[in-house]
Amino acid sequence: MHLAERGVAAIVVDAETIGFGASGRNGGQVNPGLKPDPDEVERHFGAERGRALNAWAGGAPAFVFSLIERLGIRCEARRNGTLRAAAQAAHVAAVERTASQWAARGAPVEFLARDAVAAATGCERYRGAMLDRRGGDLNPLSYARGLANAAIGAGARIHGGTRIESLERVNGGWRARAAGAEVVAGRVVIATNGYSDALWPGLRRSVIPVFSQIVATAPLPAALAARILPGRPVLYESGLVTVYYRLDAGGRLLIGGRGPLREINAPWDLPHLTGYARRLWPALGDTAWTHAWGGRIAMTFDHYPHIHEPADGILIALGYNGRGVALASALGAELARRVIDPRAPIAIPPSPLRAIPLHALWPLAVKAAVLRGRIADRFGR
């Protein structure tokens, strides 16, 4: 879309349909910042570049909401803040530290003690939380489709149901081949995230694909809906295995987290999430759970998004570690500038493409990590 708006001939080729993966099938949270704390970001990238990266990532939700307003996308967007909540005493200090670091940088955040968190969530589970007013939520599939419509309106072409099978150099550019079709372009952006395959050597092994899955209730009675997240922020838990939830514009409770390492489409596939929701709010009782969905996200070994430029004319972006609604959206504008001018600075510095050791064992490693994380989170270790 950004390229088309600048008069660049842009073609999107998608193996599935727009929004098929976690782009359209996520929890709808628009969260600010990177996964590491701001101080850690500045240590990792250096003071100057780290400060710029923190400012960019912290401002990613504002970018999303301004984009939605400019393009007139109807996706139930709300900016009611993000809660990062600590259920265990061991996590409270980490949440408070994060809040302090963002506050020191002028961000509109505050640490909420136990009583304030109970009032904000309608449950008694949490010992503390960081409220970040930069965050919010949206309907992710409507958002993805809205961006696609805007791209088409600006002159871009989109081809769904078309899997690129090979890339090869040709006349100073690249030829992308699919079954019965081909595209020749001067620059190629590979943005396959958790669905990366063998299209580019080593790319699939550079990230861990993890299923993020969500289950939703029927619209709740008004009195019950008013007791759960009454201010309508979104929430994600601080812990080794993240659980996250929100009430959508229709009054449904959406709760997500890790689940089976496969596609799911039925609420009964996620009993650990529905059971957890009832423990948080016993008044849910036998409330009907009517929908479930999910998609693959991509986790990186260092918890940062990755930008790679492994060859002239090839630009790769992936690895949002569960924060893709905000980060991937904001990165779209950065990638467009880089496509137009390969020397243009980019928010996330390009890095070499590296395979994760023992990548073939990732399904077993993810299952073990989730089990270990749930035990540690439950018993406060």
NORCORRA-V341509 format. One record per pair of residues at least 12 apart in sequence whose ideal C-beta (glycine too) atoms are under 6 Angstrom apart, sorted by the first residue. I is the first residue (numbers start at 1). J is the second residue. Records with the same first field share a line. If there is no record, write none. Layout:
I: J ; J
This chain:
1: 150 ; 151 ; 154
2: 332 ; 333 ; 336
3: 336
4: 151 ; 154 ; 155 ; 156
5: 154
10: 156
11: 157 ; 183
12: 158
13: 159 ; 162 ; 164
14: 160
15: 163
17: 160
18: 144 ; 145 ; 148
19: 141 ; 144 ; 145
21: 195 ; 295
22: 295 ; 296 ; 297
23: 144
24: 140 ; 141 ; 144
25: 293 ; 294 ; 295
26: 140
27: 214 ; 244 ; 256
28: 137 ; 138 ; 140
29: 137 ; 234
30: 61 ; 64 ; 135 ; 136 ; 325 ; 326
31: 82 ; 135 ; 323 ; 326
32: 58 ; 61 ; 132 ; 134 ; 135
33: 57 ; 58
34: 57
35: 303 ; 321
36: 303
37: 98 ; 101
38: 54 ; 101
39: 101
41: 53 ; 54
56: 347
58: 107
60: 326 ; 327 ; 330
61: 134 ; 135 ; 326
63: 330
64: 326 ; 329
65: 79
71: 150
73: 146
75: 138 ; 139 ; 142 ; 143 ; 146
76: 138 ; 139 ; 249
77: 138
78: 136 ; 137
79: 136
80: 136 ; 231 ; 232 ; 233
81: 131 ; 133 ; 135 ; 233
82: 132 ; 135 ; 234
83: 129 ; 131 ; 233 ; 235
84: 130 ; 238
85: 126 ; 129 ; 235 ; 237
86: 127 ; 128 ; 238
87: 125 ; 126
88: 380
90: 380
91: 238
92: 127 ; 128
95: 128 ; 130 ; 238
96: 111
98: 130
99: 111 ; 130
108: 133
109: 130 ; 132
110: 131
111: 130
112: 129 ; 131
114: 127
117: 129
122: 227 ; 228
123: 280 ; 281
125: 280
137: 234 ; 246
162: 178
164: 176 ; 178 ; 199
165: 177 ; 178
173: 185 ; 186
174: 188 ; 313
187: 313 ; 339
188: 314
189: 315 ; 335
190: 316
191: 317
193: 298 ; 318
194: 209 ; 296 ; 297 ; 298
195: 296
202: 353 ; 355
205: 355 ; 359
206: 353 ; 355
207: 298 ; 300 ; 318 ; 319
208: 299 ; 362
209: 296 ; 298
210: 297 ; 299 ; 366
211: 261 ; 294 ; 296
212: 294 ; 297
213: 259 ; 264 ; 270 ; 294
214: 254 ; 256 ; 293
215: 267 ; 270 ; 273 ; 274 ; 289 ; 292
216: 252 ; 254 ; 291
217: 252 ; 253 ; 287 ; 289
218: 288 ; 290
219: 250 ; 251 ; 252
220: 251
224: 283
225: 251
228: 247 ; 281
229: 247
234: 246
239: 377
240: 373 ; 376 ; 377
241: 258 ; 370 ; 373 ; 374 ; 377
243: 257
244: 256
255: 273 ; 277
257: 273
258: 370
261: 363
264: 292 ; 294
266: 292
267: 289 ; 292
270: 292
274: 289
297: 322
298: 318 ; 319
299: 321
300: 319
301: 356
303: 321
305: 319 ; 320 ; 327 ; 348
306: 319
307: 348 ; 350
308: 353
309: 350
310: 353
317: 331 ; 335
334: 346 ; 347
